[in-house]
Amino acid sequence: MLFGLPKTSFVEIILYNTLGEKVSTILSKKINAGFHSIDFFADNLSSGVYFYQITANE
């Protein structure tokens, strides 16, 4: 996953299944401004469609 931040922010990346149920918190921490790459491996998940939500707060 690639994302950019205009300023240092607390970032959460949460993974949901197609029922809207939270499956996993991929990231939950303060990150400096700039572009970032997060590796995510879904080896332990059942096959299917998943959605992720990125939230950044100051």
N, CA, C and O atoms as a printed pandas DataFrame, in Angstrom:
     atom_number atom_name residue_name chain_id  residue_number  x_coord  y_coord  z_coord
0              1         N          MET        A               1    0.840   -1.166    0.000
1              2        CA          MET        A               1    0.000    0.000    0.000
2              3         C          MET        A               1    0.888    1.232    0.000
3              4         O          MET        A               1    1.852    1.311    0.761
4              5         N          LEU        A               2    0.564    2.179   -0.843
5              6        CA          LEU        A               2    1.294    3.439   -0.908
6              7         C          LEU        A               2    0.371    4.569   -0.479
7              8         O          LEU        A               2   -0.798    4.606   -0.862
8              9         N          PHE        A               3    0.904    5.489    0.319
9             10        CA          PHE        A               3    0.120    6.659    0.711
10            11         C          PHE        A               3    1.063    7.796    1.060
11            12         O          PHE        A               3    2.233    7.580    1.374
12            13         N          GLY        A               4    0.531    9.017    0.998
13            14        CA          GLY        A               4    1.314   10.202    1.315
14            15         C          GLY        A               4    0.630   11.023    2.389
15            16         O          GLY        A               4   -0.597   11.066    2.473
16            17         N          LEU        A               5    1.443   11.677    3.210
17            18        CA          LEU        A               5    0.933   12.535    4.279
18            19         C          LEU        A               5    1.515   13.934    4.123
19            20         O          LEU        A               5    2.728   14.075    3.970
20            21         N          PRO        A               6    0.680   14.974    4.159
21            22        CA          PRO        A               6    1.197   16.335    4.049
22            23         C          PRO        A               6    1.917   16.793    5.317
23            24         O          PRO        A               6    2.749   17.699    5.270
24            25         N          LYS        A               7    1.592   16.159    6.461
25            26        CA          LYS        A               7    2.266   16.473    7.724
26            27         C          LYS        A               7    2.209   15.258    8.635
27            28         O          LYS        A               7    1.434   14.331    8.400
28            29         N          THR        A               8    3.030   15.265    9.668
29            30        CA          THR        A               8    3.059   14.162   10.618
30            31         C          THR        A               8    1.658   13.921   11.170
31            32         O          THR        A               8    0.984   14.854   11.607
32            33         N          SER        A               9    1.230   12.665   11.145
33            34        CA          SER        A               9   -0.138   12.322   11.543
34            35         C          SER        A               9   -0.183   10.952   12.204
35            36         O          SER        A               9    0.695   10.116   11.994
36            37         N          PHE        A              10   -1.218   10.740   13.006
37            38        CA          PHE        A              10   -1.509    9.411   13.530
38            39         C          PHE        A              10   -2.304    8.690   12.449
39            40         O          PHE        A              10   -3.357    9.166   12.026
40            41         N          VAL        A              11   -1.805    7.550   12.007
41            42        CA          VAL        A              11   -2.407    6.830   10.882
42            43         C          VAL        A              11   -2.918    5.466   11.337
43            44         O          VAL        A              11   -2.241    4.739   12.064
44            45         N          GLU        A              12   -4.121    5.142   10.894
45            46        CA          GLU        A              12   -4.679    3.809   11.105
46            47         C          GLU        A              12   -5.074    3.236    9.755
47            48         O          GLU        A              12   -5.715    3.903    8.943
48            49         N          ILE        A              13   -4.684    1.994    9.529
49            50        CA          ILE        A              13   -5.126    1.257    8.346
50            51         C          ILE        A              13   -5.850    0.021    8.865
51            52         O          ILE        A              13   -5.263   -0.824    9.540
52            53         N          ILE        A              14   -7.134   -0.068    8.536
53            54        CA          ILE        A              14   -7.969   -1.157    9.033
54            55         C          ILE        A              14   -8.517   -1.949    7.856
55            56         O          ILE        A              14   -8.943   -1.379    6.851
56            57         N          LEU        A              15   -8.500   -3.266    7.992
57            58        CA          LEU        A              15   -8.979   -4.174    6.954
58            59         C          LEU        A              15  -10.374   -4.684    7.325
59            60         O          LEU        A              15  -10.618   -5.083    8.464
60            61         N          TYR        A              16  -11.291   -4.663    6.337
61            62        CA          TYR        A              16  -12.669   -5.117    6.541
62            63         C          TYR        A              16  -13.023   -6.191    5.518
63            64         O          TYR        A              16  -12.485   -6.213    4.411
64            65         N          ASN        A              17  -13.937   -7.082    5.904
65            66        CA          ASN        A              17  -14.458   -8.055    4.940
66            67         C          ASN        A              17  -15.674   -7.464    4.230
67            68         O          ASN        A              17  -16.049   -6.320    4.487
68            69         N          THR        A              18  -16.284   -8.232    3.350
69            70        CA          THR        A              18  -17.412   -7.710    2.569
70            71         C          THR        A              18  -18.672   -7.494    3.404
71            72         O          THR        A              18  -19.616   -6.854    2.939
72            73         N          LEU        A              19  -18.699   -8.016    4.625
73            74        CA          LEU        A              19  -19.831   -7.781    5.530
74            75         C          LEU        A              19  -19.629   -6.516    6.358
75            76         O          LEU        A              19  -20.488   -6.143    7.158
76            77         N          GLY        A              20  -18.480   -5.858    6.158
77            78        CA          GLY        A              20  -18.178   -4.647    6.910
78            79         C          GLY        A              20  -17.594   -4.924    8.277
79            80         O          GLY        A              20  -17.487   -4.020    9.107
80            81         N          GLU        A              21  -17.215   -6.172    8.518
81            82        CA          GLU        A              21  -16.632   -6.547    9.806
82            83         C          GLU        A              21  -15.130   -6.281    9.798
83            84         O          GLU        A              21  -14.443   -6.568    8.818
84            85         N          LYS        A              22  -14.634   -5.734   10.891
85            86        CA          LYS        A              22  -13.202   -5.477   11.021
86            87         C          LYS        A              22  -12.468   -6.809   11.111
87            88         O          LYS        A              22  -12.779   -7.648   11.956
88            89         N          VAL        A              23  -11.490   -6.989   10.229
89            90        CA          VAL        A              23  -10.714   -8.220   10.179
90            91         C          VAL        A              23   -9.372   -8.036   10.876
91            92         O          VAL        A              23   -8.905   -8.925   11.588
92            93         N          SER        A              24   -8.750   -6.861   10.664
93            94        CA          SER        A              24   -7.409   -6.641   11.194
94            95         C          SER        A              24   -7.066   -5.159   11.194
95            96         O          SER        A              24   -7.528   -4.399   10.342
96            97         N          THR        A              25   -6.250   -4.760   12.160
97            98        CA          THR        A              25   -5.641   -3.431   12.135
98            99         C          THR        A              25   -4.240   -3.619   11.579
99           100         O          THR        A              25   -3.387   -4.235   12.219
100          101         N          ILE        A              26   -4.007   -3.093   10.400
101          102        CA          ILE        A              26   -2.724   -3.266    9.720
102          103         C          ILE        A              26   -1.683   -2.306   10.273
103          104         O          ILE        A              26   -0.510   -2.658   10.399
104          105         N          LEU        A              27   -2.114   -1.088   10.603
105          106        CA          LEU        A              27   -1.196   -0.065   11.106
106          107         C          LEU        A              27   -1.958    0.847   12.049
107          108         O          LEU        A              27   -3.120    1.175   11.811
108          109         N          SER        A              28   -1.291    1.256   13.126
109          110        CA          SER        A              28   -1.889    2.194   14.075
110          111         C          SER        A              28   -0.752    2.900   14.807
111          112         O          SER        A              28   -0.345    2.481   15.891
112          113         N          LYS        A              29   -0.238    3.989   14.196
113          114        CA          LYS        A              29    0.868    4.713   14.820
114          115         C          LYS        A              29    1.071    6.078   14.169
115          116         O          LYS        A              29    0.500    6.377   13.121
116          117         N          LYS        A              30    1.888    6.885   14.807
117          118        CA          LYS        A              30    2.225    8.213   14.295
118          119         C          LYS        A              30    3.300    8.063   13.222
119          120         O          LYS        A              30    4.294    7.361   13.410
120          121         N          ILE        A              31    3.080    8.741   12.090
121          122        CA          ILE        A              31    4.003    8.643   10.955
122          123         C          ILE        A              31    4.346   10.045   10.473
123          124         O          ILE        A              31    3.490   10.929   10.432
124          125         N          ASN        A              32    5.601   10.233   10.113
125          126        CA          ASN        A              32    6.074   11.528    9.622
126          127         C          ASN        A              32    5.511   11.843    8.239
127          128         O          ASN        A              32    5.088   10.949    7.507
128          129         N          ALA        A              33    5.516   13.118    7.899
129          130        CA          ALA        A              33    5.063   13.574    6.583
130          131         C          ALA        A              33    5.897   12.913    5.486
131          132         O          ALA        A              33    7.054   12.553    5.700
132          133         N          GLY        A              34    5.288   12.762    4.308
133          134        CA          GLY        A              34    5.983   12.186    3.163
134          135         C          GLY        A              34    5.217   11.007    2.592
135          136         O          GLY        A              34    4.092   10.713    2.996
136          137         N          PHE        A              35    5.857   10.340    1.641
137          138        CA          PHE        A              35    5.247    9.175    1.008
138          139         C          PHE        A              35    5.739    7.916    1.702
139          140         O          PHE        A              35    6.908    7.812    2.072
140          141         N          HIS        A              36    4.832    6.961    1.874
141          142        CA          HIS        A              36    5.152    5.745    2.616
142          143         C          HIS        A              36    4.622    4.519    1.886
143          144         O          HIS        A              36    3.643    4.589    1.144
144          145         N          SER        A              37    5.289    3.401    2.115
145          146        CA          SER        A              37    4.882    2.115    1.562
146          147         C          SER        A              37    4.751    1.130    2.718
147          148         O          SER        A              37    5.667    0.978    3.526
148          149         N          ILE        A              38    3.609    0.467    2.788
149          150        CA          ILE        A              38    3.367   -0.523    3.829
150          151         C          ILE        A              38    3.173   -1.876    3.151
151          152         O          ILE        A              38    2.323   -2.021    2.274
152          153         N          ASP        A              39    3.963   -2.862    3.561
153          154        CA          ASP        A              39    3.789   -4.217    3.042
154          155         C          ASP        A              39    2.701   -4.914    3.846
155          156         O          ASP        A              39    2.676   -4.835    5.074
156          157         N          PHE        A              40    1.816   -5.587    3.152
157          158        CA          PHE        A              40    0.750   -6.338    3.809
158          159         C          PHE        A              40    0.644   -7.706    3.156
159          160         O          PHE        A              40    0.483   -7.819    1.941
160          161         N          PHE        A              41    0.736   -8.728    3.969
161          162        CA          PHE        A              41    0.660  -10.096    3.466
162          163         C          PHE        A              41   -0.626  -10.740    3.982
163          164         O          PHE        A              41   -0.875  -10.765    5.188
164          165         N          ALA        A              42   -1.427  -11.252    3.075
165          166        CA          ALA        A              42   -2.730  -11.813    3.425
166          167         C          ALA        A              42   -2.702  -13.340    3.484
167          168         O          ALA        A              42   -3.731  -13.989    3.294
168          169         N          ASP        A              43   -1.544  -13.905    3.743
169          170        CA          ASP        A              43   -1.400  -15.364    3.767
170          171         C          ASP        A              43   -2.337  -16.037    4.767
171          172         O          ASP        A              43   -2.794  -17.156    4.535
172          173         N          ASN        A              44   -2.621  -15.357    5.876
173          174        CA          ASN        A              44   -3.428  -15.967    6.934
174          175         C          ASN        A              44   -4.929  -15.681    6.779
175          176         O          ASN        A              44   -5.719  -16.051    7.648
176          177         N          LEU        A              45   -5.324  -15.032    5.691
177          178        CA          LEU        A              45   -6.736  -14.704    5.470
178          179         C          LEU        A              45   -7.385  -15.697    4.508
179          180         O          LEU        A              45   -6.729  -16.257    3.630
180          181         N          SER        A              46   -8.679  -15.899    4.694
181          182        CA          SER        A              46   -9.437  -16.719    3.743
182          183         C          SER        A              46   -9.475  -15.995    2.401
183          184         O          SER        A              46   -9.396  -14.768    2.349
184          185         N          SER        A              47   -9.595  -16.758    1.319
185          186        CA          SER        A              47   -9.696  -16.108    0.013
186          187         C          SER        A              47  -11.001  -15.325   -0.046
187          188         O          SER        A              47  -11.997  -15.717    0.562
188          189         N          GLY        A              48  -10.990  -14.232   -0.773
189          190        CA          GLY        A              48  -12.172  -13.392   -0.874
190          191         C          GLY        A              48  -11.808  -11.947   -1.117
191          192         O          GLY        A              48  -10.652  -11.621   -1.388
192          193         N          VAL        A              49  -12.804  -11.080   -1.019
193          194        CA          VAL        A              49  -12.627   -9.649   -1.248
194          195         C          VAL        A              49  -12.540   -8.946    0.098
195          196         O          VAL        A              49  -13.324   -9.215    1.008
196          197         N          TYR        A              50  -11.573   -8.042    0.208
197          198        CA          TYR        A              50  -11.390   -7.257    1.427
198          199         C          TYR        A              50  -11.235   -5.789    1.046
199          200         O          TYR        A              50  -10.830   -5.467   -0.071
200          201         N          PHE        A              51  -11.555   -4.918    1.972
201          202        CA          PHE        A              51  -11.421   -3.479    1.784
202          203         C          PHE        A              51  -10.559   -2.926    2.904
203          204         O          PHE        A              51  -10.598   -3.427    4.028
204          205         N          TYR        A              52   -9.778   -1.892    2.601
205          206        CA          TYR        A              52   -9.035   -1.254    3.677
206          207         C          TYR        A              52   -9.390    0.222    3.738
207          208         O          TYR        A              52   -9.732    0.849    2.735
208          209         N          GLN        A              53   -9.295    0.753    4.951
209          210        CA          GLN        A              53   -9.593    2.164    5.207
210          211         C          GLN        A              53   -8.358    2.788    5.837
211          212         O          GLN        A              53   -7.818    2.269    6.815
212          213         N          ILE        A              54   -7.917    3.903    5.271
213          214        CA          ILE        A              54   -6.797    4.650    5.837
214          215         C          ILE        A              54   -7.347    5.927    6.447
215          216         O          ILE        A              54   -8.028    6.704    5.777
216          217         N          THR        A              55   -7.046    6.141    7.725
217          218        CA          THR        A              55   -7.462    7.349    8.430
218          219         C          THR        A              55   -6.218    8.028    8.977
219          220         O          THR        A              55   -5.375    7.380    9.598
220          221         N          ALA        A              56   -6.097    9.341    8.748
221          222        CA          ALA        A              56   -4.960   10.105    9.264
222          223         C          ALA        A              56   -5.486   11.316   10.024
223          224         O          ALA        A              56   -6.254   12.115    9.489
224          225         N          ASN        A              57   -5.064   11.438   11.273
225          226        CA          ASN        A              57   -5.437   12.567   12.128
226          227         C          ASN        A              57   -4.179   13.228   12.652
227          228         O          ASN        A              57   -3.164   12.564   12.865
228          229         N          GLU        A              58   -4.240   14.519   12.858
229          230        CA          GLU        A              58   -3.084   15.244   13.387
230          231         C          GLU        A              58   -2.855   14.896   14.836
231          232         O          GLU        A              58   -1.924   15.410   15.455
